[in-house]
Amino acid sequence: MRNEYDFTGAKRGALAESEGKSRITIFLDNVILDEFRVRAERAGTGYQTLVNEALKSFLAVRQGDLVNEATLRRIIREELPKVSRKKVASPRTDKIRAA
C-alpha cells in the first residue's frame, strides 16, 4: 500500500454505472419490502431485481407491450382450435379434407 494516492483525475459517483437504469430513492410499505426480500431469498436474487420485474410486468399488462407466459398460453389455447378445424388440401389428392 502506498503512503499517498493521486486523485486529481478522479470523479465522484457510482463505481459502476448501469446502462438504462437510474438510482432513485422511494418509500415502500414495510410489509411490501419484507415480502420482496423473502421472495428474493427464495429465488436467489436481489429484492430490487424482483421489484423491477414486478413493475415491468404491471406496465406490460396495462400497456399490452410485453407478452407474458399466461397471455401466450391463453392465445395459443384460443387459436389452436381454429387451426385444427381449418380445411386443408391433401397433397395426394386435390380434395379438401378436415385437418
C-alpha positions as CSV (number, residue, x, y, z in Angstrom):
1,M,0.0,0.0,0.0
2,R,1.3,3.4,-0.9
3,N,1.7,6.3,1.5
4,E,-0.1,8.7,-0.9
5,Y,-2.5,8.3,-3.8
6,D,-3.2,10.8,-6.6
7,F,-6.9,11.5,-7.0
8,T,-6.6,14.6,-9.3
9,G,-8.4,12.8,-12.2
10,A,-10.9,11.1,-10.0
11,K,-14.7,11.6,-10.3
12,R,-17.3,11.3,-7.6
13,G,-20.2,8.9,-8.2
14,A,-21.1,5.3,-8.6
15,L,-18.2,3.0,-9.3
16,A,-20.2,1.0,-11.9
17,E,-23.0,2.7,-13.8
18,S,-25.9,0.6,-15.0
19,E,-26.8,1.3,-18.6
20,G,-30.5,2.2,-18.9
21,K,-31.1,2.3,-15.1
22,S,-31.4,5.2,-12.7
23,R,-30.7,5.3,-9.0
24,I,-33.7,6.6,-7.1
25,T,-35.0,6.8,-3.5
26,I,-38.6,5.7,-2.8
27,F,-40.7,4.9,0.2
28,L,-42.3,1.5,0.3
29,D,-44.5,-0.1,2.9
30,N,-42.5,-2.3,5.2
31,V,-44.8,-5.3,4.5
32,I,-44.2,-4.9,0.8
33,L,-40.5,-4.6,1.2
34,D,-40.4,-7.6,3.6
35,E,-42.3,-9.8,1.1
36,F,-40.0,-8.9,-1.7
37,R,-37.0,-9.7,0.4
38,V,-38.5,-13.1,1.4
39,R,-39.3,-13.9,-2.3
40,A,-35.8,-12.8,-3.4
41,E,-34.2,-15.0,-0.8
42,R,-36.2,-18.0,-2.1
43,A,-35.4,-17.1,-5.7
44,G,-31.7,-16.5,-5.0
45,T,-31.8,-13.0,-6.4
46,G,-31.9,-9.4,-5.1
47,Y,-35.2,-7.9,-3.9
48,Q,-34.6,-4.8,-6.1
49,T,-34.5,-7.0,-9.2
50,L,-37.8,-8.5,-8.2
51,V,-39.4,-5.1,-7.6
52,N,-38.1,-4.0,-11.1
53,E,-39.6,-7.2,-12.7
54,A,-42.9,-6.7,-10.9
55,L,-43.2,-3.1,-12.1
56,K,-42.3,-4.2,-15.7
57,S,-44.9,-6.9,-15.5
58,F,-47.5,-4.5,-14.3
59,L,-46.8,-2.0,-17.0
60,A,-46.8,-4.7,-19.7
61,V,-50.3,-5.8,-18.6
62,R,-51.5,-2.2,-18.5
63,Q,-50.0,-1.2,-21.9
64,G,-50.0,-4.6,-23.6
65,D,-46.4,-4.2,-24.6
66,L,-44.9,-7.4,-23.4
67,V,-46.4,-10.9,-23.7
68,N,-46.0,-13.0,-20.5
69,E,-46.4,-16.8,-20.3
70,A,-50.0,-16.7,-19.1
71,T,-51.0,-14.4,-22.1
72,L,-49.1,-16.6,-24.5
73,R,-50.8,-19.8,-23.3
74,R,-54.2,-18.1,-23.5
75,I,-53.6,-17.0,-27.1
76,I,-52.4,-20.5,-28.1
77,R,-55.5,-22.1,-26.5
78,E,-57.7,-19.7,-28.4
79,E,-56.0,-20.2,-31.7
80,L,-55.3,-23.9,-31.8
81,P,-59.0,-25.0,-32.2
82,K,-59.3,-22.6,-35.2
83,V,-56.2,-24.1,-36.8
84,S,-57.3,-27.7,-36.3
85,R,-60.7,-27.0,-37.8
86,K,-59.3,-25.4,-40.9
87,K,-59.8,-27.2,-44.2
88,V,-56.6,-28.1,-46.0
89,A,-55.9,-29.6,-49.4
90,S,-54.4,-33.1,-49.3
91,P,-51.1,-33.3,-51.1
92,R,-52.0,-36.7,-52.6
93,T,-55.4,-35.6,-53.8
94,D,-56.9,-32.3,-54.7
95,K,-59.8,-33.0,-52.4
96,I,-60.3,-30.8,-49.3
97,R,-60.3,-32.6,-46.1
98,A,-60.6,-31.6,-42.4
99,A,-57.3,-31.3,-40.6
